[in-house]
Amino acid sequence: MDGFLLSRADRSVHAIGTRRLFSDVATASTALRRGKAELIVGALPFDPDGAVALTEPENVEITDGAWEAPDDLPDLPSVRMTAQIPLPRIHVARVRSLIERLELGEFDKVVAARRVALEADEPIDPLSLAARMIERHPDARPTHSTSAQQKNGTGATRWSAQPLNCWSVCVARP
């Protein structure tokens, strides 16, 4: 699937298909400013030197309210945890340290991320996962971006949800 979904309680953006791919922010911004693209969606890396995955979509649907899943989505397969990085005890210690440093005023905001790797025996349908995320955490503002350009061209789906359950999922196809 090639697309983008941003779902919030008050509005949703669902884009399908690719009219044009952008590999850098400057080119995408220029296309928007010059009217050569109406909308650009995708994912930006946390690392400023990292690869971007930006797309001018073929079709866009913007609706009021949270995205509503179609009735014919496939079920999600069973998954198993294969890795936790860092280990839970290390992550908890880091979070405690960050809380202390926040209280001391060293910084105003911090993101304490960790990775949990999961494996499934079958492919995970991105929209089925989006539907489950929205059902379980309707205020978490899930965002989904899929592009063949992501993950070194192998195809990947990038997920994030903020602010309530601040988490991110990357599903990569080998």
N, C-alpha and C positions, 0 to 999 in steps of 0.2 A: 504494500500500500504506500502510496506517495501522497502525503498530505500534512495538514497542520490543524490542530484543534486547541482553542483557548476557551475554557468554559468558566464562567463566573456566575454567581447567583443572578446578576442583573442583565448579563449579555454574553453571547457566545459568538465566536468566529470559527467557522469550519471551512478550510480550504482544501481543494482536491486538484491533483494534477500539477504539472510543471510547464509553465510557459518559458521560463528562463531561470537558470541557476546563477548565483553570484558567489564568488569565492572570497570576496573581501567587502568590508563595510563601505569603503569609499565609493566603489563602483555602484553598489546598491543605492547609496544615498544620492549619487549623481543621477541615476535613472529616475528616482522619485522626484527630485528637484526639477528635472527637465521634462517631466511629464511622460517619460518613456515607460513608466511602470505606475500602475494605480495603487498597488499594494505589494508589500514584501513581507514574507513571514519566514520563520525559521528559528535557528538557535545560534547564540553567540557564546563563545567560550569564556570561562572565568579567566583564563590566561590570555592576556592581550595578544600574545604571539601565536595563540592556537588557531586552528582552522575554524572558519565560520561555515554555516550551512544555511544559506539564505535563498529563498525561492520566490519568484513572481508566480503565483498560482494561476491555473487555467480558470477555475471556478471558485467563487467564494460565497458563502452563505453567512450573513450576520443576522442574528435573531435576538430578540429580547428574552431574558431568562437563561437558565442553565441549559446546556446542550442536552437534547433528548435522544437517547439511543434508539435506533430502529429495532423492531421486534425480532428480526431474523439474524441477530448476531450469534456467532458460535460461542459455545461455553468455553470458559478458560480451562486450560489443562492443569493437572496437578504439577506443582513445582517442589523442588527440594533445595535447601540451602547448601551451597558448596563452599562458601567463604564469608568471613566477616573481617573487614579490614578497617580500622584496627580491631583487635579482639574487644569484646564488650567491656572487660575490666579496664583496659587501657583507655577506651573511649570515655568511660565514666570518670576516670581520673583526670583526663584532659578537660572535660566539661566542668568538673569541680574547680580546677585551676582557672579556667576562663571566667567562671562566675566570680571568683575572688578578685580577679584582675578587673572585671567590670565594676565591681563594688568599690575598688580603689580608684576608679576613674581613668584607668589606662587607655580605655577606648569606649566608644558609645554603643557599638554594635559589633557582633561577631557571629560567624556561621561555623558551627562545629559539625563538620560533615564526616560521614563514614560510609563505607560501601558494604553492601550485603549482596553477594552474588548468588543468583538462583539459576537452576537448570530446569528445563521442561522437556518432556519427551516429544512434544508436538510444538509447532510454531504458536506463538501467542499473538492473537489478533489484536492490533493496537486499539481499535474502537471498542472491543470487548473489555479490554483493560481500562480504557477511559470510562466506560459505563460503570464498571465496578468501583473505580475511584470516586466518581461523582456520587454514586449510591451510598458509599460508606462515609465519604467526607465532602458533603456538598459545599461547604464553605472554604475548602482548601484550594480552590482555583487551579484545577489541573491544566497543564499545558503539554501538548504532544506535538512532536515534530518528527516527520519521517522523510528521509531523503537518501537517494542512492549515493549522493556526494558525501554523506557523513561516514565516519569510521573508515577512512581511507578507501572510499568507493565501494565497500562491501555491502552497504545498506545497513542502516541502524535506525532505531527509534529512540528518541530522547524524551524523557518524561521529567516533569517537575511539578510540584504542587506547593503553593505557599499561600498564606503565611501560617496557617494553623498546624499542619503536619508538614513541616519543612523537609521534604525528601525528594529524591531524584532517582529515576530508574533509567538505565540505558540497556535496551535490548539489542543485541548485535547478532546478525546472522553470519555464521562462519563461511 
